[in-house]
Amino acid sequence: MKLIVADDESLIRASLVSMIQDMESEWDIVGEATNGEELIELVKQHKPGVVIVDIRMPKLNGLEAMRAGKDISPCTKWIILSGFSDFAYAQEALKLGASEYLLKPVDPVELEKALHQTAKYDLEFMRLLNQQFENSLFALCHGLTSLRSEDRNSLFYRGFFVGASIVFDTAKQGNEIPDLTCQMYDDLRKGMNDALIHGNQFALLALPNGELATVGAWDPNTGAGGKERVQRFFQWLELKAACYHPDVQITVLRTCECLGFEQLNVQLQQLQSRSSLRALCGVGGTIARSDLEAASGSPHKTKLSGLLNSLKHHLQARNFLNYQAAVNELEHVLLNKELLSPEEKRSVNRFLSFTVGVSLVEDASPDVMIRSLRQLGETVLLDKKQKDPLAGDLAEQVIQYIENHYMDDIGIGQIAHQLQVTANHLSMVFHKKAGVTFVKYVTNIRMQKAKELLLNTNLQVKQIAEQVGYYSTRHFTKLFTEHYDSYPSDYRKIHLGNVMK
């Protein structure tokens, strides 16, 4: 959100600007004014969201500038600064519609509270705070930061959360499916923005296994509105997923309602580890965590669902030997005396139809299923030529891409789109090759580059953050501190100091 600072004392202006730049939320300070006339010109030019103005200024005082500014930019909010002797002026400012009133010298905590209170109902500000929430949640889910780095009064400790892992299943190949995945991402982002109000937060992120996830959270102290909007968003998500595209089955794996991030994270990890069970629970709908937990109690069903999912990944990798080995093992598992229910059989047939392209009648026997899968392997996999772009080492291509683009906003889904594979498959292949998840690998590269810039240049921390791919200095600092157990500025002082000795 755009912000203007107006005070005739340069030291006070510099102090205010420094306080604002150190805040968790990123304000766009578009101008500084030394008198009321300068302030009016800046308001005309920028139409800011918030103005912080001293009551006593040359040419036009704060009250006069506020009267004129409200005519120029009616949506601008005003925060008034004054001393004890200006109490009558402050009362007049509040009558004119000032949002907040602060005494000099300004306390940083009180200033941040005033800015949050002033802007909390502004959509642009809510989205700014929501982006910060999403950044922090992403870092926590991927183990880049720990919960101890978050304020004890934050939503991550006292808020309520609901999450969902969103899994795409299709037998289609080529650019069409990644395009559909990106479209779903855009639709989800729009849906979250529409549901965002004061008191709730949303996040859209890739989980460590590459699957897309969405999370809603609400503050229990702001009434029922936040919870209701989160619930309505997830109802909308489930309806949208159920009828998204005839060639794609989107399965929504839902957590329970969780108190705090720790509970949410445990349940999201469970959803990832049990995702393959959708082959038996049914793709193309919503599956509650409790249903996945019940299905996971059967070792036979867990092994069967894992094998069914492996067929999909072997097809994508064009790995004939592993595919046929999985089919052979699947045949052995299907001979087990523990029978599937009619509904589970239908779910398996539906899963195979939408993952490997084998169409089976509802009551097809295991023999028919195995024969069809073997035929598919012979006709599809063995016919693939060396020119197939998927025949190369996907992980090496990803590593090379990261080396060239670590400073950009990159994700596993974006790279999977370019390589024409699913994000889940690419994430699995990369983790096996690199030994760490995609996100941790990218973060390690960025932190290493940041360390080099700190020690070999005079760039400011904010500039270094931007050069290695972070546009929130606070978020970069949090990650760097977690990585090296030192603030970036302290790291530079300590290590350059040691060099000088």
FENDACOR-V838343 format. One record per run of one state. SS is the DSSP state (helix for helix, strand for strand, loop for the rest). FROM is the first residue (numbers start at 1). LEN is the number of residues. Records with the same first field share a line. If there is no record, write none. Layout:
# FENDACOR-V838343
SS->FROM-LEN + FROM-LEN
This chain:
# FENDACOR-V838343
loop->1-1 + 7-3 + 22-6 + 34-2 + 47-3 + 55-7 + 73-4 + 83-1 + 97-3 + 104-4 + 120-3 + 142-5 + 150-5 + 159-1 + 170-5 + 196-4 + 207-5 + 219-1 + 223-2 + 243-2 + 246-2 + 255-3 + 274-1 + 282-4 + 296-3 + 318-2 + 335-7 + 356-10 + 382-7 + 392-2 + 406-6 + 420-3 + 435-3 + 457-4 + 468-5 + 485-3 + 501-1
strand->2-5 + 28-6 + 50-5 + 77-6 + 100-4 + 160-10 + 200-7 + 212-7 + 245-1 + 248-7 + 258-2 + 286-3
helix->10-12 + 36-11 + 62-11 + 84-13 + 108-12 + 123-19 + 147-3 + 155-4 + 175-21 + 220-3 + 225-18 + 260-14 + 275-7 + 289-7 + 299-19 + 320-15 + 342-14 + 366-16 + 389-3 + 394-12 + 412-8 + 423-12 + 438-19 + 461-7 + 473-12 + 488-13
